[in-house]
Amino acid sequence: MEEFQLVLQFKPWGDHPPDDLVAVEDRLDALADLDADVDGHDLGSGEANIFIFTSDPIRTVTQCLPAISAEGLLPLLSAAYRRVGEEQYVRVWPLGDTTAFEVL
């Protein structure tokens, strides 16, 4: 089965404390139906990222949206995935956004 790294990116992060990122990560980790592994986060350069390994990145993003919304962070969310071992990201959120995705 193919594995992907999904990145949930919140930007700009400047006005939010690190605890907000940890709260989202904890919510995602607690999702019983999430068929993915939450692999941690990083914070800096005006953005916050949560890394998730999954075999179905689009389904995983869909499953994560309610938890992100409950923390009030949906307006800051961008999401993209790449195959493990590759560099190029494919953006999946916001829907229809075609701008390049990068993790700083």
Secondary structure, DSSP 4 states (H G I P E B T S, - for coil): ---EEEEEEE---TTS-HHHHHHHHHHHHT-TT--EEEEEEEEETTEEEEEEEES-HHHHHHHHHHHHHHTT-GGGEEEEEEETT----EEEESTT--S-----
